[in-house]
C-alpha cells in the first residue's frame, strides 16, 4: 500500500516545531494512518529496519513498527530543516482514523503499562519516561517527562478549534 503524505496533510494535520532535551531518548512525532503505516519525524537519522515504538495517548495505546524508507518531504509541515521523515510499517493498526502520536527510537527501551499509562525504561536513565498530551486552542502539545521534569515537547497545529486542556506551563 502506498503511503500518501499529501493526503494526510489535507486532513488538516500540520506539525510545528520540535524541541528536545539531551535527557530524552530519540523521540519524534508520528502521524498514524488507519492502516499499518505511519509517517514519523525525527531530528536524528534513522535506518530502514530500525525498530520504533509509536504511542497514542487518548486512549493509551502502543504499537511497534519498523522504519521502511525516508521521505523526500516532511510529514510535519513547518518543522526545522534538520527534521527527517520516514515511512514506518506498524505491526498492526491502532485506529480507524488518522491520529497523532509520539515515536520513540531507543534499542534499549522497555515499555510497561502501569496505572493507566505507558512508561518507558531505557539504559542509563534513573527514572522511566512518561508521555502526556493536552490541547490548546487549535493544537496538541505532546510531551515526555522523567521524574516530573519535561524532557521533550512537540506542538501539532490541527487547523480547527479544540477545547483547551493545557495549563500555561504545558504550552511553553
RODO-2510 file (C-alpha; in nm, 4 decimals, decimal comma):
residues 172
     n   res          X          Y          Z
     1     x     0,0000     0,0000     0,0000
     2     x     0,1385     0,3367    -0,0958
     3     x     0,1776     0,5908     0,1837
     4     x     0,0386     0,9291     0,0872
     5     x     0,1749     1,2130     0,2954
     6     x    -0,0153     1,4744     0,0977
     7     x    -0,3444     1,3004     0,1722
     8     x    -0,2763     1,3089     0,5439
     9     x    -0,1792     1,6750     0,5374
    10     x    -0,5017     1,7551     0,3504
    11     x    -0,6822     1,6140     0,6554
    12     x    -0,5720     1,9311     0,8329
    13     x    -0,2900     1,7957     1,0456
    14     x     0,0249     2,0044     1,0430
    15     x     0,3174     1,9739     1,2810
    16     x     0,5056     2,2778     1,4013
    17     x     0,8367     2,2964     1,5829
    18     x     1,0467     2,0330     1,7523
    19     x     1,2233     2,0823     2,0832
    20     x     1,4183     1,8135     2,2598
    21     x     1,6471     1,7870     2,5561
    22     x     1,9519     1,5672     2,5975
    23     x     1,7736     1,3738     2,8726
    24     x     1,5141     1,2473     2,6235
    25     x     1,5873     0,9399     2,4143
    26     x     1,5383     0,9667     2,0425
    27     x     1,1832     1,0965     2,0276
    28     x     0,9800     1,2131     1,7340
    29     x     0,6245     1,2648     1,6259
    30     x     0,4138     1,0361     1,4148
    31     x     0,1019     1,0583     1,2082
    32     x    -0,0560     0,7140     1,2093
    33     x    -0,2895     0,6295     0,9243
    34     x    -0,5857     0,3931     0,9683
    35     x    -0,3901     0,1063     0,8163
    36     x    -0,0467    -0,0265     0,9121
    37     x     0,1536     0,2765     0,8023
    38     x     0,2728     0,5878     0,9812
    39     x     0,4875     0,8857     0,8972
    40     x     0,7411     0,9596     1,1730
    41     x     0,9724     1,2593     1,2002
    42     x     1,2977     1,2559     1,3989
    43     x     1,5808     1,5050     1,4378
    44     x     1,8448     1,2334     1,4087
    45     x     1,8722     0,9958     1,1110
    46     x     1,7137     0,6506     1,1165
    47     x     1,7916     0,3456     0,9036
    48     x     1,5495     0,1114     0,7283
    49     x     1,4776    -0,1734     0,9676
    50     x     1,5147     0,0367     1,2859
    51     x     1,2510    -0,0653     1,5419
    52     x     1,0374     0,2209     1,6753
    53     x     0,7512     0,2374     1,9227
    54     x     0,4514     0,4582     1,8479
    55     x     0,2363     0,5828     2,1349
    56     x    -0,1173     0,7185     2,1118
    57     x    -0,2274     0,8783     2,4347
    58     x    -0,6039     0,9141     2,4348
    59     x    -0,6919     0,6357     2,4932
    60     x    -0,3451     0,4954     2,5655
    61     x    -0,2207     0,2518     2,3022
    62     x     0,1207     0,1472     2,1759
    63     x     0,2446    -0,0454     1,8764
    64     x     0,5874    -0,1167     1,7402
    65     x     0,6943    -0,0865     1,3812
    66     x     0,9954    -0,0641     1,1542
    67     x     1,1398     0,2221     0,9549
    68     x     1,0797     0,1428     0,5880
    69     x     1,2130     0,4308     0,3834
    70     x     1,2968     0,8011     0,4134
    71     x     1,0548     1,0514     0,2634
    72     x     1,1593     1,3387     0,0397
    73     x     0,9051     1,5691     0,2059
    74     x     0,8462     1,6153     0,5752
    75     x     0,5237     1,4796     0,7172
    76     x     0,5403     1,7739     0,9595
    77     x     0,4968     2,0985     0,7730
    78     x     0,6878     2,3718     0,9459
    79     x     0,9464     2,1585     1,1251
    80     x     1,3115     2,2505     1,1244
    81     x     1,5149     2,1783     0,8131
    82     x     1,7109     1,9144     1,0082
    83     x     1,3989     1,7034     1,0756
    84     x     1,3817     1,3809     0,8749
    85     x     1,0615     1,1924     0,7952
    86     x     1,0189     0,8199     0,7380
    87     x     0,7505     0,5715     0,6441
    88     x     0,7010     0,3290     0,9338
    89     x     0,5348    -0,0114     0,8859
    90     x     0,3339    -0,0926     1,2010
    91     x     0,2941    -0,4411     1,3440
    92     x    -0,0842    -0,3839     1,3443
    93     x    -0,3225    -0,0875     1,3025
    94     x    -0,4196     0,1093     1,6137
    95     x    -0,7130     0,3084     1,4865
    96     x    -0,9760     0,3533     1,2185
    97     x    -0,8788     0,7181     1,1632
    98     x    -0,5571     0,9182     1,1346
    99     x    -0,4068     1,0053     1,4753
   100     x    -0,1047     1,1898     1,6076
   101     x     0,1338     1,0149     1,8437
   102     x     0,4835     1,0015     1,9828
   103     x     0,7529     0,7965     1,8112
   104     x     1,0392     0,6508     2,0139
   105     x     1,3604     0,5005     1,8811
   106     x     1,5800     0,3543     2,1527
   107     x     1,7083    -0,0035     2,1198
   108     x     1,7270    -0,0300     2,4995
   109     x     1,3618     0,0707     2,5552
   110     x     1,1403    -0,1472     2,7713
   111     x     0,7737    -0,0472     2,7586
   112     x     0,5395    -0,1187     3,0501
   113     x     0,1786    -0,0247     3,1204
   114     x     0,1227     0,0932     3,4784
   115     x    -0,1671     0,2777     3,6396
   116     x    -0,3295     0,3696     3,3088
   117     x    -0,0224     0,4951     3,1217
   118     x     0,2800     0,3694     2,9328
   119     x     0,6185     0,4057     3,0973
   120     x     0,9448     0,3545     2,9107
   121     x     1,2653     0,2488     3,0820
   122     x     1,5924     0,2993     2,8956
   123     x     1,9521     0,2074     2,9725
   124     x     2,1270     0,4757     3,1764
   125     x     1,8082     0,6545     3,2831
   126     x     1,7324     0,6781     3,6529
   127     x     1,3563     0,7278     3,6015
   128     x     1,1142     0,5961     3,3410
   129     x     0,9908     0,8170     3,0621
   130     x     0,6213     0,9118     3,0684
   131     x     0,4174     1,0740     2,7932
   132     x     0,1440     1,3363     2,8158
   133     x    -0,0863     1,5121     2,5754
   134     x    -0,3021     1,8205     2,6172
   135     x    -0,4733     2,0619     2,3826
   136     x    -0,4531     2,4345     2,3295
   137     x    -0,6998     2,6388     2,1235
   138     x    -0,6003     2,4882     1,7856
   139     x    -0,3495     2,2131     1,8516
   140     x    -0,1982     1,9355     2,0599
   141     x     0,1022     1,9524     2,2888
   142     x     0,2865     1,6196     2,3178
   143     x     0,5446     1,5940     2,5944
   144     x     0,7839     1,3441     2,7520
   145     x     0,8730     1,3573     3,1224
   146     x     1,1277     1,1958     3,3546
   147     x     1,0760     1,2348     3,7299
   148     x     0,8347     1,5282     3,6836
   149     x     1,0813     1,7118     3,4555
   150     x     0,9812     1,7728     3,0957
   151     x     1,2498     1,6490     2,8579
   152     x     1,0758     1,6907     2,5220
   153     x     0,7890     1,8905     2,3695
   154     x     0,6146     1,8879     2,0313
   155     x     0,3220     2,1020     1,9155
   156     x     0,0840     1,9932     1,6395
   157     x    -0,1400     2,2512     1,4769
   158     x    -0,4783     2,0910     1,3994
   159     x    -0,6297     2,3737     1,1969
   160     x    -0,9540     2,3698     1,3924
   161     x    -1,0755     2,4880     1,7298
   162     x    -1,0485     2,2352     2,0111
   163     x    -1,1291     2,2605     2,3798
   164     x    -0,8091     2,3726     2,5614
   165     x    -0,6905     2,1377     2,8379
   166     x    -0,3287     2,2551     2,8776
   167     x    -0,2013     2,4678     3,1608
   168     x     0,0147     2,7691     3,0729
   169     x     0,3342     2,5823     3,1688
   170     x     0,2451     2,2812     2,9496
   171     x     0,2346     2,5039     2,6405
   172     x     0,5834     2,6532     2,6819
***
